[in-house]
């Protein structure tokens, strides 16, 4: 060593010194093991010169602290659970375009905070599925994508386990935090747009057992009811996966007079409607105008491009992460409701 350890410019380049443990690093730096540990974690109790000296030594010898041991001491896993509960749609997959878009934003945000993501697709078979997740010891908090039909289960577990945040509908009296668009307002805006362009026979497509879709249906019904007696609306309850939605829409069109407008509760269902309409010889938008919900990346690339209600998924993911870490830190937090935006494209206006 060519300079004493107290010199802030000190840099150990003697490769004969083996640093294989935190104790070795502390010995080489001339500090206690606890000081070396705090320096590596960036703790404010260690002055900047000492932190720099210890970090330089660690880098020079390729030393990495034992993250697992540190996390056990802190009672942290550095992992966040991300769960897609499928009580109402057992056929839905992680490859759904909406889920993939939100997942990408969440993964980016959690990585920036130094956290890993533990991804699960859960088909609830009993009321204890969420208890098992939060009690597993594998995660520091949990983000749920949608309530599905499991709102009562989420409410019960959230009453004892604070770090749960849900992308979904903000329901009266719920214990847990949610982030999501104003689904009722989004449904109303979709129907109002269709009515404003002269459509009078409106059909809603969705699965009302999920709170988000039920709220979109309620907004649709609000707008139809306010439009007067010359506007009629009906709802077709269907599964939200592409093949199941297509089959239900095709059967409905084959056995009923065609509507002149469709509002689908998701872009995936709207795309299935475009296919079914085309196969029935109906033109979009001339014969039937179509509006979706979400504005996934593919929505702008359908034929014709899909009019839709946009949810700002980047802002939504950031809000989910912010609220979750507030809960982990024991800080107060409130649910967030995002403003849905109508994006007009060729499926509703020629």
C-alpha positions in Angstrom: 0.0 0.0 0.0 1.4 3.4 -1.0 -0.9 5.6 1.1 -2.5 5.3 4.5 -6.1 4.2 4.5 -7.2 7.6 5.9 -6.2 9.3 2.7 -9.4 9.8 0.6 -7.4 9.3 -2.6 -6.3 5.9 -1.4 -6.7 3.1 -4.0 -5.6 -0.4 -3.4 -4.4 -2.1 -6.6 -2.4 -4.9 -4.9 -4.0 -8.0 -6.4 -2.2 -10.2 -3.9 -4.8 -9.0 -1.3 -7.7 -11.4 -1.3 -11.1 -9.8 -0.4 -13.6 -12.5 -0.2 -15.7 -11.3 2.6 -17.0 -8.2 4.3 -14.5 -8.7 7.1 -11.6 -8.8 4.6 -12.8 -5.6 3.0 -13.1 -3.9 6.4 -9.6 -5.0 7.4 -8.1 -3.7 4.2 -9.9 -0.4 4.6 -9.0 0.0 8.2 -12.6 0.2 9.4 -15.0 -2.0 11.4 -17.2 -4.5 9.6 -20.4 -2.5 10.4 -18.8 0.7 8.9 -17.9 -1.2 5.7 -21.4 -2.6 5.5 -23.0 0.8 5.9 -20.6 2.3 3.4 -21.6 -0.2 0.7 -25.3 0.4 1.3 -24.7 4.2 1.0 -25.8 4.9 4.6 -25.6 8.5 5.6 -23.9 7.7 8.9 -20.6 7.1 7.0 -18.8 10.1 5.7 -18.3 10.6 2.0 -14.5 10.0 2.1 -14.8 6.7 3.9 -17.6 5.6 1.6 -15.5 6.4 -1.4 -12.4 4.5 0.0 -14.4 1.4 0.8 -16.3 1.4 -2.5 -13.0 1.8 -4.5 -11.5 -1.1 -2.6 -14.6 -3.3 -3.3 -14.6 -2.4 -7.0 -10.9 -3.0 -7.4 -11.2 -6.5 -6.0 -14.6 -7.3 -7.6 -16.2 -7.7 -4.2 -20.0 -7.8 -4.1 -21.9 -7.8 -0.7 -24.0 -10.8 0.1 -27.4 -9.3 -0.9 -29.4 -12.2 0.5 -27.8 -11.9 3.9 -28.3 -8.2 4.0 -31.9 -8.5 3.0 -32.5 -11.1 5.8 -31.1 -8.7 8.3 -33.3 -5.9 7.0 -36.3 -8.3 6.7 -36.5 -7.4 3.0 -36.6 -9.6 0.0 -36.0 -6.7 -2.6 -38.8 -8.3 -4.6 -42.3 -7.2 -5.5 -45.1 -9.6 -6.4 -47.1 -8.9 -9.6 -50.3 -11.0 -9.8 -53.0 -11.4 -12.5 -55.9 -12.9 -10.6 -58.3 -14.8 -13.0 -61.4 -15.6 -11.1 -63.7 -14.4 -13.9 -61.5 -15.2 -16.9 -59.6 -18.5 -16.4 -58.6 -18.5 -20.1 -56.8 -15.2 -20.1 -53.0 -15.3 -20.5 -50.1 -13.1 -19.6 -49.6 -12.5 -23.3 -52.7 -10.2 -23.4 -51.5 -6.9 -25.0 -52.9 -4.7 -22.2 -51.1 -6.8 -19.5 -47.9 -6.8 -21.4 -47.9 -3.1 -21.8 -48.5 -2.4 -18.1 -46.0 -5.1 -17.1 -43.3 -3.4 -19.2 -43.8 -0.1 -17.4 -43.9 -1.7 -14.0 -40.8 -3.8 -14.6 -38.9 -0.6 -15.7 -40.0 1.3 -12.6 -39.2 -1.4 -10.1 -35.8 -2.1 -11.7 -34.9 1.6 -11.2 -35.6 1.2 -7.5 -33.4 -1.9 -7.3 -36.3 -4.4 -7.0 -37.0 -7.7 -8.7 -40.4 -8.7 -10.0 -42.1 -12.0 -9.0 -44.8 -12.6 -11.6 -47.8 -14.9 -11.1 -51.0 -15.8 -12.9 -53.5 -17.0 -10.3 -56.7 -18.9 -10.8 -58.3 -18.8 -7.4 -59.7 -22.1 -6.2 -60.3 -21.0 -2.6 -60.4 -17.9 -0.5 -56.9 -18.3 0.8 -54.9 -17.7 -2.4 -54.0 -14.2 -1.5 -53.1 -15.0 2.1 -50.6 -17.6 0.8 -49.0 -15.0 -1.5 -48.5 -12.3 1.1 -47.4 -14.7 3.8 -44.9 -16.5 1.6 -41.9 -14.4 2.7 -40.9 -14.0 -0.9 -42.1 -10.4 -1.5 -42.0 -7.0 0.2 -45.3 -5.9 -1.4 -47.9 -6.9 -4.0 -49.4 -5.3 -7.1 -52.6 -6.9 -8.5 -53.7 -6.3 -12.0 -57.4 -6.2 -11.7 -59.8 -7.2 -9.0 -61.4 -9.9 -11.1 -64.3 -11.3 -9.0 -62.0 -11.4 -5.9 -62.7 -7.9 -4.4 -63.9 -9.4 -1.1 -60.8 -11.5 -0.7 -58.5 -8.5 -1.5 -60.4 -6.4 1.0 -60.0 -8.9 3.8 -56.3 -9.4 3.2 -55.6 -5.7 2.8 -57.1 -5.1 6.2 -54.1 -6.9 7.8 -51.4 -6.5 5.1 -50.9 -2.9 4.0 -48.5 -3.1 1.0 -51.1 -4.1 -1.6 -52.0 -1.9 -4.5 -54.5 -2.8 -7.3 -54.9 -1.7 -10.8 -58.6 -1.6 -11.1 -61.9 0.1 -10.2 -62.2 2.3 -7.1 -65.1 0.7 -5.3 -67.0 2.2 -2.4 -65.7 1.2 1.1 -62.7 -0.9 -0.1 -59.7 -1.2 2.3 -57.1 -1.4 -0.5 -55.6 1.2 -2.7 -56.4 1.3 -6.4 -55.0 3.0 -9.5 -57.0 3.0 -12.7 -58.9 5.1 -15.2 -62.3 6.5 -14.4 -64.0 3.5 -16.0 -67.6 4.9 -15.8 -66.5 8.2 -17.4 -64.6 6.2 -20.1 -67.7 4.2 -20.9 -69.8 7.3 -21.1 -67.3 9.0 -23.4 -67.3 6.0 -25.8 -71.1 5.9 -26.0 -71.3 9.7 -26.3 -68.9 9.7 -29.2 -71.0 7.0 -31.0 -74.2 8.9 -30.4 -72.6 12.2 -31.6 -71.7 10.7 -35.0 -75.3 9.6 -35.5 -75.4 6.0 -34.3 -78.7 4.9 -32.7 -78.4 1.1 -32.1 -75.5 0.6 -29.7 -74.1 -2.7 -28.5 -71.8 -3.1 -25.5 -69.4 -6.1 -25.4 -67.8 -7.2 -22.1 -67.8 -9.3 -18.9 -69.7 -7.4 -16.2 -68.5 -9.7 -13.4 -65.2 -7.7 -13.3 -65.6 -4.3 -11.6 -63.7 -2.4 -14.3 -65.9 -3.7 -17.0 -69.1 -3.3 -15.0 -68.2 0.4 -14.5 -67.6 0.8 -18.3 -71.1 -0.7 -18.9 -72.6 1.6 -16.4 -71.1 4.6 -18.2 -72.4 3.3 -21.5 -75.9 3.0 -20.0 -75.7 6.5 -18.5 -75.0 8.0 -22.0 -77.6 5.9 -23.8 -80.2 6.8 -21.2 -79.4 10.5 -21.4 -79.6 10.5 -25.2 -83.4 10.1 -25.5 -85.9 7.5 -26.7 -84.5 7.3 -30.3 -81.2 5.8 -29.0 -81.2 2.1 -27.9 -78.5 0.2 -26.2 -78.0 -3.5 -25.3 -75.2 -5.5 -23.7 -73.7 -8.8 -24.7 -71.9 -10.6 -21.8 -68.9 -12.5 -23.1 -65.5 -13.8 -22.2 -62.7 -11.4 -22.9 -60.2 -13.7 -24.6 -59.9 -13.2 -28.3 -61.3 -16.5 -29.5 -64.1 -16.7 -27.0 -65.1 -13.0 -27.7 -65.0 -13.6 -31.5 -67.3 -16.7 -31.2 -69.8 -14.9 -29.1 -69.9 -11.8 -31.3 -70.2 -13.9 -34.5 -73.1 -15.9 -33.1 -74.9 -12.7 -32.0 -74.5 -11.1 -35.4 -75.7 -14.2 -37.1 -78.9 -14.4 -35.0 -79.8 -10.7 -34.4 -80.1 -7.5 -36.4 -76.7 -5.8 -36.6 -76.1 -2.7 -34.4 -74.8 0.4 -36.0 -72.2 0.9 -33.3 -70.2 -1.3 -30.9 -68.4 -0.3 -27.7 -66.1 -3.1 -26.5 -64.8 -3.1 -23.0 -61.2 -3.8 -24.2 -59.3 -3.4 -27.4 -58.8 -7.1 -27.6 -62.6 -7.6 -27.7 -62.9 -4.7 -30.2 -60.4 -6.4 -32.5 -62.5 -9.6 -32.3 -65.5 -7.6 -33.3 -63.7 -6.2 -36.3 -63.0 -9.7 -37.5 -66.6 -10.9 -36.9 -68.1 -7.9 -38.6 -65.9 -8.3 -41.7 -66.9 -12.0 -42.0 -70.6 -11.0 -41.8 -70.0 -8.6 -44.7 -70.5 -5.5 -42.6 -68.3 -2.5 -43.2 -66.5 -0.5 -40.5 -67.3 2.3 -39.9 -69.9 2.7 -42.7 -72.2 0.0 -41.4 -71.0 -0.4 -37.8 -68.7 2.0 -35.9 -66.5 0.4 -33.3 -64.8 1.8 -30.2 -62.5 -0.1 -27.8 -60.9 0.6 -24.5 -57.2 0.7 -23.4 -55.3 2.0 -26.5 -52.8 -0.9 -26.6 -50.1 -0.5 -29.2 -51.9 -2.7 -31.7 -55.0 -0.5 -31.7 -53.4 2.0 -34.2 -52.5 -0.8 -36.6 -55.8 -2.6 -37.1 -57.8 -2.3 -40.3 -59.3 0.2 -40.0 -57.3 1.8 -37.0 -59.3 1.4 -33.8 -61.0 4.3 -32.1 -60.5 3.7 -28.3 -60.5 5.1 -24.8 -56.9 5.5 -23.8 -55.6 4.7 -20.3 -52.2 6.3 -19.6 -50.4 3.1 -18.6 -47.1 4.8 -18.0 -48.6 7.2 -15.5 -50.6 4.4 -14.0 -47.6 2.1 -13.5 -45.7 5.0 -11.9 -48.6 5.7 -9.5 -48.9 2.0 -8.6 -45.2 1.9 -7.7 -45.3 5.1 -5.8 -48.3 4.1 -3.7 -46.9 0.7 -3.0 -43.6 2.0 -1.6 -45.5 4.6 0.5 -47.4 1.6 2.0 -44.1 -0.3 2.5 -42.7 2.7 4.3 -45.8 3.0 6.5 -46.7 6.4 4.9 -50.3 7.5 4.2 -51.5 7.2 0.6 -54.7 7.5 -1.4 -56.1 5.8 -4.5 -55.5 7.5 -7.8 -58.1 7.8 -10.6 -56.8 8.6 -14.1 -58.7 10.6 -16.7 -59.7 8.4 -19.7 -59.1 10.0 -23.2 -61.1 9.4 -26.3 -58.7 8.6 -29.3 -60.7 8.9 -32.6 -59.4 6.7 -35.5 -60.9 5.1 -38.6 -63.1 2.5 -36.9 -65.7 5.2 -36.0 -65.1 8.0 -38.4 -64.4 7.5 -42.1 
